[in-house]
């Protein structure tokens, strides 16, 4: 489904999402390459909040770039199927093969700041990620495999302890929003 259609049918769950959707709509009207990271101002990403079947644990990776535990996800790189990218990134970054979507719905829409940094010895200027998130369910007993290139580790945490695990304070409200979304799904 084209991005404009996804956004047209998405019902914001909070004031932050209403504002994010307005900003994304404006960017959509001013840029034609938001699916590509070559747009060094803003581009789309697809992220996943992976929970166990009992919805009591969350699977995080330790991102090398931020040295912090958090969700998995990646750049769209021209792809327009956000669910496919979310699933691919989750598999690549955790080693899990048996993942299923909790819901067909986009679980969260966020605009995330990315600080300038070095990646592969090249400078990446500060920019924003236009993030669409999904919730995936996984078997916590399935073998995890760390993605050596991008992560320092992959680990299950009690979902009730998000505030103790998450070092990036700006991400905690997003993870809590995704936790609430998962609790509200059948």
C-alpha positions in Angstrom: 0.0 0.0 0.0 1.4 3.4 -0.9 2.6 5.6 2.0 0.0 8.2 1.5 -2.7 5.5 1.7 -1.2 4.1 4.9 -1.1 7.5 6.5 -4.6 8.4 5.3 -6.1 5.4 7.0 -3.9 5.5 10.2 -5.7 6.7 13.3 -3.3 8.6 15.6 -3.3 7.2 19.1 -2.0 10.4 20.8 -1.2 14.0 20.3 2.4 13.2 19.4 1.2 11.0 16.5 -1.2 13.7 15.2 1.7 16.1 15.0 4.0 13.5 13.5 1.4 12.8 10.8 1.1 16.5 9.9 4.9 16.8 9.6 5.2 13.6 7.5 2.4 14.8 5.2 4.3 18.1 4.7 7.5 16.1 3.9 5.6 13.9 1.5 4.4 17.0 -0.3 7.9 18.5 -0.5 10.2 15.5 -1.2 9.8 12.6 -3.6 12.5 10.3 -2.2 11.6 9.7 1.4 11.9 5.9 0.9 15.7 6.4 0.3 18.3 7.1 2.9 20.0 9.3 0.3 17.5 11.9 1.4 19.8 13.2 4.1 17.1 15.4 5.7 14.4 12.7 6.4 13.6 9.2 5.3 11.4 6.3 6.2 12.3 3.4 8.4 10.4 0.4 9.6 10.8 -0.9 13.2 9.5 -3.8 15.3 8.8 -4.2 18.9 9.2 -8.0 19.4 7.3 -9.6 22.3 6.9 -13.2 23.6 3.7 -15.1 23.2 2.7 -14.3 26.8 3.4 -10.6 26.2 5.6 -10.5 29.3 8.9 -10.0 27.6 10.4 -7.8 24.9 13.4 -8.7 22.7 15.9 -5.9 22.3 19.2 -5.6 20.5 22.1 -3.6 21.8 22.8 -1.2 19.0 26.5 -0.6 18.3 25.9 3.0 17.2 24.1 4.0 20.4 25.5 1.3 22.8 21.9 1.0 24.1 19.2 -1.7 24.2 16.3 -1.1 21.9 14.0 -2.3 19.1 15.0 -3.6 15.7 14.4 -2.0 12.4 16.0 -0.5 9.3 15.9 1.8 6.3 13.4 1.2 3.5 16.0 1.7 0.8 13.4 2.2 -1.9 11.1 -0.6 -0.7 7.5 0.4 -0.1 6.3 -2.6 1.9 6.9 -1.6 5.5 5.8 -4.9 6.9 8.2 -6.8 4.7 11.1 -4.6 5.8 10.1 -4.9 9.4 10.1 -8.7 9.2 13.4 -8.8 7.3 15.2 -6.5 9.7 13.8 -8.5 12.7 15.1 -11.7 11.3 18.5 -10.3 10.3 19.1 -8.6 13.6 17.9 -11.4 16.0 18.4 -14.6 14.0 14.7 -15.5 14.7 12.9 -17.2 11.8 9.4 -17.8 13.4 7.9 -14.4 13.8 4.3 -13.3 13.3 2.6 -10.0 13.3 0.5 -9.3 16.4 -1.8 -7.2 14.1 -2.0 -6.1 10.5 -2.0 -2.5 11.8 0.8 -0.1 12.0 1.4 0.1 15.8 3.1 3.5 15.9 4.1 6.4 13.8 7.0 8.5 15.1 9.6 11.0 14.0 13.0 10.1 15.5 16.1 12.3 15.6 19.4 10.8 14.5 22.6 12.5 15.6 25.5 12.9 13.2 27.8 10.0 13.4 30.5 8.0 11.6 29.3 4.8 9.8 31.8 2.7 7.9 34.3 5.6 8.1 31.8 8.0 6.4 30.1 10.9 8.1 26.3 10.7 8.3 24.8 14.1 8.9 22.0 14.6 11.5 18.6 13.8 10.1 15.2 12.3 11.1 13.7 8.9 10.7 10.1 8.7 9.8 9.4 5.5 11.6 6.4 3.1 11.2 6.4 0.4 13.8 4.9 -3.0 14.1 4.6 -5.5 16.9 5.9 -9.0 16.3 5.4 -12.1 18.4 8.3 -14.6 18.8 9.0 -17.8 20.8 11.4 -16.8 23.5 12.9 -20.3 23.4 14.0 -20.0 19.8 17.7 -19.6 19.3 18.9 -16.0 19.1 21.8 -15.0 16.8 23.6 -11.7 17.3 24.2 -9.7 14.1 27.9 -9.0 14.6 28.0 -6.1 12.1 25.3 -4.0 13.8 24.8 -5.2 17.3 26.6 -5.9 20.6 23.9 -8.4 21.7 20.3 -9.6 21.5 18.4 -10.4 24.7 14.9 -10.9 26.2 13.9 -8.5 29.0 10.8 -8.4 31.2 8.5 -5.9 29.6 7.6 -4.5 33.0 11.2 -3.3 33.4 11.4 -1.1 30.3 12.3 1.9 32.4 15.3 0.1 33.8 16.6 -1.3 30.5 16.1 1.7 28.1 18.9 4.3 28.3 17.6 6.5 25.5 15.0 8.5 27.4 13.4 9.8 24.2 12.6 6.1 23.2 10.9 5.1 26.4 7.5 6.8 25.6 7.5 5.0 22.2 8.2 1.6 23.7 5.5 2.2 26.3 3.1 3.2 23.5 4.0 -0.1 21.7 3.5 -2.1 24.9 0.1 -0.5 25.4 -0.8 -1.3 21.8 0.2 -5.0 22.3 -1.9 -5.2 25.5 -4.9 -3.9 23.6 -4.8 -6.5 20.8 -6.6 -9.8 21.0 
